[in-house]
Amino acid sequence: MSLALKYRPKTLDEIIGQEHLLAPKAVLRTLIKKNALIHSFFYGPPGCGKTTLARVIAQHLQRPFFELNATTLKVEDLRKIFKEYANALEKPLIFIDEVHRLSKNQQEVLLPFMENNTALIIGASTENPYYSLTSAMRSRSHLFELHRVNDEALEQQLEKIIDKEVIHMASDEKAFLVSSSSGDVRAMLNLLESATALGSEVSLEQLKAIRPYALQAGSSEADSHYDLASAMIKSIRGSDVDASIYYLARLINGGEPAEFIARRLSILASEDIGNANPHALNLASSTLNIVKMIGYPEARISLAQLVIYLASSPKSNRAYLAINSALSAIKNGEIYPIPKNIKQDKVNYLYPHNYGGWVKQNYMSKEMKFYESSKIGFEKTLDEWLGKIRS
């Protein structure tokens, strides 16, 4: 039996790294304990325990368990299960992995059985299923996000297992097992198992020979991928092109996926550059699409082009500040009625095009200010446009 299977958690208490869901008073744990869990979909990175959690729930609720995968799922298989348990006292738990790949037809087949609680449906995905599930599916279920298992939890799990298995290794080997697995418990144990198959003493050279690059959003270097990503972002924000390229190279060399880097750069394009250079977001979006298609090693060139462009662009965080300010006002209870003139029935609404493009009228029942132009780059042009429009 593999280490990953041998040490797969069998109870809620044995699942690591998901305290926000499974702590003694956490909502999900309480729902499970009270047998009040409705159809649910778990999403999170690989190896964080989504499938394990579904199996533990089935065991805890003492329900028949069926494990399916959306990529190979046949509607006939579902109907067969539902028919078998149509009049049974115990309802099965049907677990569907890769749930984001469910077709619209498959989702429609599930709907009436979810509505009638013929079975408890639990799905799992590495992607947020909110965007792939229909509104009808979402209205009948809960979404729970599982987090990447942190390094401390991985270290504790590793120590426990190597103690039980009597495996000898030094601190450097342990550190590599943890850092290169990027929160993926299964990947850590698979690497450990492969290394032990080569000999009783696990060496760093063996581990690196099996896994030369870190998995997912991780880094096998001394600095964590979070620190390296932070250094790259702050260097771009500070318009230091060479430092930005250096940390990009560190991330690539550490095994960071091109998509992870491109996503971070896309966020920066809006947060730190914004309308000072709106083309930055276009280039970031294009780069994200490109690296998804081509991957390494060519993706490094597109990422480098984007990093140089972003670092060289004028900077403005005013869009970031504006939306945060508006959200803060709303959360603090500043909810005001919509003026009658801009409601759907348009009572006394003044159509701007009939007045040369702009006419003074109320758009908020209370005057509020959220946006302040930086007057940098293209934002200065936008100010000039607004001035001309309103004049």
Number of C-alpha atoms within 10 A of each C-alpha: 6 11 16 16 11 9 14 15 17 15 14 19 11 12 18 18 21 18 15 15 17 19 14 13 12 12 14 18 19 16 13 18 14 10 12 10 19 17 22 19 27 24 25 18 20 22 19 24 27 25 20 17 21 24 23 18 23 21 15 15 17 13 17 14 17 15 14 18 16 19 14 10 16 12 13 10 11 17 13 11 15 19 12 11 15 14 10 11 7 14 19 23 24 24 24 24 24 19 26 22 19 20 16 12 9 15 16 14 15 19 14 11 17 17 13 8 14 21 23 19 21 28 25 29 22 19 17 18 21 15 10 16 19 14 10 12 19 17 10 13 16 16 17 16 19 22 19 19 21 18 17 12 15 24 16 11 18 19 13 12 17 14 10 9 10 10 14 13 14 11 9 11 18 21 18 20 27 27 25 28 29 27 27 23 26 19 19 25 22 17 20 23 15 15 21 17 11 11 10 12 13 21 19 18 12 18 20 18 11 13 16 14 19 24 22 19 23 23 27 26 19 10 12 18 22 13 12 20 21 14 17 28 25 17 20 29 24 15 19 16 18 14 18 25 21 16 20 23 18 19 27 20 14 24 21 23 21 26 21 16 20 25 15 16 28 21 16 21 30 22 19 25 28 25 28 26 21 16 17 23 21 13 19 27 17 15 25 24 13 18 23 14 11 12 13 13 10 12 21 16 13 19 25 17 14 23 24 17 18 30 25 15 22 20 25 25 19 22 21 15 15 16 13 13 15 16 13 12 14 12 10 9 8 12 11 10 8 13 16 16 15 16 12 8 9 12 11 11 15 16 13 12 9 9 10 10 10 16 15 9 14 15 13 13 12 13 7 10 9 14 14 10 16 17 15 17 18 18 21 15 14 16 15 12 12 12 10 10 12 11 8
